[in-house]
Structure formats: structure tokens, C-alpha cells
Amino acid sequence: MTLKQTQINKILKKYKNVFEILENYDKTHELPFQRKRIDITLSLETINKLKKIKQKTGKPISQIIEAKFKS
């Protein structure tokens, strides 16, 4: 089965974001929804604030931090 150029353009337009994700994966070997563990240094005050938020919300600290950066 061969696709006509109009069908190809329609598919590319519909799934543009998927093709961009795959193109980026080819370059970096990372997907945008992958998770990665890192080590960071925080003040005790910040750690305690994060723990309090964790107790209030029941969310893991990593999700609390990620939520602050998502817009």
C-alpha cells in the first residue's frame, strides 16, 4: 500500500508532536516522560518545608518539585 503525499501530510500534521518526540529521542536517547534520579543539595529549612508539604498533600517530594516547574 502506498500513501499519497496528501495522506502523508495529513498524518504528519495530526501526529506532529509524536514525530518531534521521536526525532528528539534519536538525538538524545531520552523521552520527555522518562524519570531520572539525581543528587542535589538542599538546606535543612527547604527539606523540612518539603516534608511538611508531603505530609499535607500525601504526594512524594519529587512530584511536589515537578509541579512547581510545570506551567
SEMAR-269879 format. One record per residue: z, x, y of N, C-alpha, C, CB in turn; residue in three letters; residue number from 1. Coordinates in nm, 3 decimals. Atoms other than C-alpha are relative to their C-alpha. Glycine has a CB too. Example, Ala and Ser with C-alpha at 12.3 -4.5 7.8 and 13.67 -1.06 7.14 Angstrom:
<nodes>
NODE 0.000 0.089 -0.119 0.780 1.230 -0.450 0.000 0.090 0.120 0.125 -0.099 0.003 ALA 1
NODE -0.006 -0.082 -0.119 0.714 1.367 -0.106 0.073 -0.077 0.109 -0.142 0.041 0.046 SER 2
</nodes>
This chain:
<nodes>
NODE 0.000 0.085 -0.118 0.000 0.000 0.000 0.000 0.089 0.124 0.122 -0.096 0.000 MET 1
NODE 0.004 -0.077 -0.125 -0.096 0.143 0.336 0.040 -0.091 0.115 -0.140 0.061 0.024 THR 2
NODE -0.045 0.074 -0.117 0.055 0.037 0.663 -0.094 0.026 0.117 0.145 0.037 0.038 LEU 3
NODE 0.079 -0.014 -0.122 -0.141 -0.026 0.977 0.088 0.059 0.109 -0.061 -0.136 0.044 LYS 4
NODE -0.074 -0.064 -0.110 -0.042 0.157 1.295 0.090 -0.101 0.071 -0.096 0.064 0.100 GLN 5
NODE -0.084 0.101 -0.067 0.089 -0.169 1.446 0.126 -0.027 -0.081 -0.078 -0.130 0.022 THR 6
NODE -0.117 0.021 0.085 0.319 -0.220 1.147 0.095 0.119 0.009 -0.043 -0.022 -0.147 GLN 7
NODE -0.082 -0.121 -0.012 0.440 0.139 1.172 0.076 -0.001 0.132 -0.089 0.128 -0.010 ILE 8
NODE -0.065 0.005 -0.131 0.513 0.100 1.544 0.110 -0.105 0.003 -0.103 -0.030 0.110 ASN 9
NODE -0.099 0.107 0.004 0.698 -0.226 1.477 0.127 0.048 -0.073 -0.058 -0.125 -0.070 LYS 10
NODE -0.113 -0.052 0.077 0.918 -0.056 1.214 0.074 0.106 0.080 -0.047 0.059 -0.134 ILE 11
NODE -0.063 -0.105 -0.082 0.981 0.246 1.440 0.082 -0.059 0.114 -0.106 0.094 0.056 LEU 12
NODE -0.071 0.064 -0.111 1.084 0.018 1.726 0.126 -0.071 -0.050 -0.092 -0.100 0.074 LYS 13
NODE -0.112 0.078 0.054 1.309 -0.201 1.510 0.114 0.091 -0.046 -0.048 -0.087 -0.116 LYS 14
NODE -0.101 -0.089 0.057 1.492 0.092 1.345 0.007 0.132 0.075 -0.030 0.025 -0.146 TYR 15
NODE 0.001 -0.121 -0.082 1.476 0.341 1.632 0.130 0.079 -0.013 -0.024 -0.035 0.147 LYS 16
NODE -0.130 -0.070 0.006 1.848 0.420 1.620 0.021 0.068 -0.135 0.114 -0.098 0.027 ASN 17
NODE -0.014 -0.060 0.132 1.836 0.488 1.245 -0.083 0.127 -0.010 -0.041 -0.100 -0.111 VAL 18
NODE 0.085 -0.119 0.002 1.546 0.728 1.285 0.058 0.112 0.086 -0.141 -0.036 0.048 PHE 19
NODE -0.064 -0.102 -0.084 1.731 0.908 1.568 0.118 0.064 -0.073 0.047 -0.062 0.133 GLU 20
NODE -0.113 -0.051 0.076 2.040 0.942 1.349 -0.048 0.096 -0.109 0.082 -0.115 -0.063 ILE 21
NODE 0.054 -0.085 0.106 1.832 1.084 1.063 -0.061 0.128 0.055 -0.104 -0.077 -0.080 LEU 22
NODE 0.057 -0.120 -0.063 1.649 1.321 1.297 0.111 0.097 0.038 -0.083 -0.039 0.124 GLU 23
NODE -0.114 -0.083 -0.037 1.982 1.448 1.428 0.065 0.061 -0.125 0.103 -0.082 0.080 ASN 24
NODE -0.056 -0.051 0.125 2.107 1.484 1.069 -0.082 0.119 -0.051 0.004 -0.110 -0.106 TYR 25
NODE 0.085 -0.111 0.042 1.808 1.705 0.988 0.033 0.129 0.076 -0.147 -0.035 0.020 ASP 26
NODE -0.032 -0.117 -0.083 1.910 1.936 1.272 0.141 0.052 -0.023 -0.018 -0.035 0.147 LYS 27
NODE -0.141 -0.039 0.002 2.290 1.935 1.236 0.070 -0.015 -0.135 0.073 -0.079 0.102 THR 28
NODE -0.061 0.034 0.129 2.362 1.809 0.882 0.132 -0.074 0.018 0.023 0.127 -0.083 HIS 29
NODE -0.118 0.083 -0.026 2.622 1.576 1.035 -0.046 -0.139 0.038 0.089 0.061 0.111 GLU 30
NODE 0.029 0.137 -0.038 2.617 1.199 1.060 0.104 -0.044 0.103 0.002 -0.095 -0.125 LEU 31
NODE -0.092 0.036 -0.108 2.777 1.030 1.363 0.126 -0.072 -0.048 -0.070 -0.086 0.100 PRO 32
NODE -0.117 0.073 0.049 3.017 0.828 1.149 0.083 0.082 -0.098 -0.044 -0.128 -0.066 PHE 33
NODE -0.080 -0.087 0.086 3.143 1.123 0.945 0.130 0.036 0.073 -0.079 0.129 -0.038 GLN 34
NODE -0.127 -0.043 -0.057 3.501 1.230 0.996 0.022 0.146 -0.038 0.119 -0.089 -0.049 ARG 35
NODE -0.023 -0.142 0.021 3.615 1.590 1.024 0.142 0.032 0.042 -0.102 0.087 0.078 LYS 36
NODE -0.138 -0.039 -0.030 3.966 1.736 1.015 -0.002 0.124 0.089 0.082 0.025 -0.131 ARG 37
NODE -0.013 -0.116 -0.088 4.060 1.972 1.298 0.148 0.025 0.026 -0.077 -0.022 0.134 ILE 38
NODE -0.137 -0.034 -0.041 4.376 2.151 1.406 0.003 0.011 0.151 0.047 0.134 -0.067 ASP 39
NODE -0.016 -0.008 -0.145 4.491 2.100 1.763 0.148 0.023 0.032 -0.052 -0.129 0.071 ILE 40
NODE -0.136 -0.024 -0.045 4.799 2.199 1.958 0.032 -0.099 0.111 0.019 0.147 0.048 THR 41
NODE -0.043 0.099 -0.099 4.981 1.925 2.149 0.145 0.026 0.037 -0.018 -0.144 -0.055 LEU 42
NODE -0.140 -0.013 -0.041 5.303 1.921 2.346 0.084 -0.100 -0.081 0.017 -0.025 0.154 SER 43
NODE -0.089 0.090 0.073 5.604 1.760 2.180 0.004 -0.138 0.067 0.141 0.058 -0.008 LEU 44
NODE -0.001 0.126 -0.073 5.601 1.494 2.451 -0.119 -0.088 -0.041 -0.003 0.025 0.153 GLU 45
NODE 0.120 0.074 0.039 5.245 1.394 2.362 0.011 -0.048 -0.144 -0.126 0.087 0.017 THR 46
NODE -0.015 0.037 0.141 5.321 1.393 1.990 0.097 -0.118 -0.012 0.052 0.120 -0.083 ILE 47
NODE -0.098 0.110 0.006 5.624 1.168 2.045 -0.060 -0.129 0.054 0.125 0.036 0.080 ASN 48
NODE 0.066 0.119 -0.053 5.418 0.928 2.259 -0.096 -0.059 -0.104 -0.075 0.033 0.130 LYS 49
NODE 0.093 0.047 0.104 5.154 0.910 1.986 0.075 -0.065 -0.116 -0.085 0.118 -0.051 LEU 50
NODE -0.079 0.058 0.109 5.421 0.842 1.723 0.053 -0.138 0.038 0.116 0.093 -0.036 LYS 51
NODE -0.048 0.131 -0.046 5.563 0.556 1.933 -0.112 -0.103 -0.003 0.060 0.011 0.141 LYS 52
NODE 0.115 0.091 0.002 5.219 0.403 1.975 -0.034 -0.036 -0.145 -0.124 0.065 0.071 ILE 53
NODE 0.028 0.022 0.141 5.166 0.443 1.599 0.096 -0.103 -0.058 0.009 0.132 -0.079 LYS 54
NODE -0.100 0.095 0.050 5.490 0.255 1.526 -0.026 -0.141 0.054 0.141 0.045 0.038 GLN 55
NODE 0.027 0.131 -0.061 5.398 -0.026 1.768 -0.122 -0.068 -0.061 -0.020 0.016 0.150 LYS 56
NODE 0.127 0.059 0.041 5.041 -0.075 1.653 -0.024 0.005 -0.150 -0.112 0.070 0.069 THR 57
NODE 0.024 -0.015 0.143 5.056 0.039 1.291 -0.128 0.076 -0.031 -0.004 -0.133 -0.065 GLY 58
NODE 0.123 -0.076 0.020 4.738 0.241 1.344 0.031 0.148 -0.019 -0.096 -0.020 0.120 LYS 59
NODE -0.017 -0.146 0.011 4.703 0.605 1.236 -0.027 0.068 0.134 -0.094 0.057 -0.109 PRO 60
NODE 0.014 -0.073 -0.126 4.723 0.860 1.517 -0.146 0.035 0.027 0.085 0.127 -0.003 ILE 61
NODE 0.142 -0.035 -0.020 4.361 0.964 1.460 -0.078 -0.118 0.058 -0.063 0.044 -0.133 SER 62
NODE 0.068 0.119 -0.055 4.244 0.606 1.529 0.040 -0.026 0.144 0.029 -0.123 -0.086 GLN 63
NODE -0.047 0.017 -0.138 4.456 0.590 1.844 -0.075 0.095 0.093 0.154 0.024 0.010 ILE 64
NODE 0.070 -0.100 -0.081 4.298 0.910 1.975 -0.148 -0.036 0.013 0.015 0.140 -0.062 ILE 65
NODE 0.142 0.037 -0.004 3.944 0.798 1.882 -0.023 -0.119 0.092 -0.050 -0.032 -0.140 GLU 66
NODE 0.016 0.119 -0.084 3.995 0.465 2.058 0.001 0.036 0.148 0.110 -0.101 -0.029 ALA 67
NODE -0.006 -0.043 -0.140 4.075 0.648 2.383 -0.132 0.059 0.046 0.111 0.102 0.020 LYS 68
NODE 0.125 -0.063 -0.036 3.737 0.825 2.374 -0.121 -0.092 -0.013 -0.020 0.122 -0.085 PHE 69
NODE 0.112 0.092 0.015 3.519 0.531 2.273 -0.006 -0.092 0.121 0.013 -0.083 -0.131 LYS 70
NODE 0.018 0.091 -0.114 3.376 0.332 2.557 -0.116 -0.092 -0.021 -0.019 0.079 0.129 SER 71
</nodes>
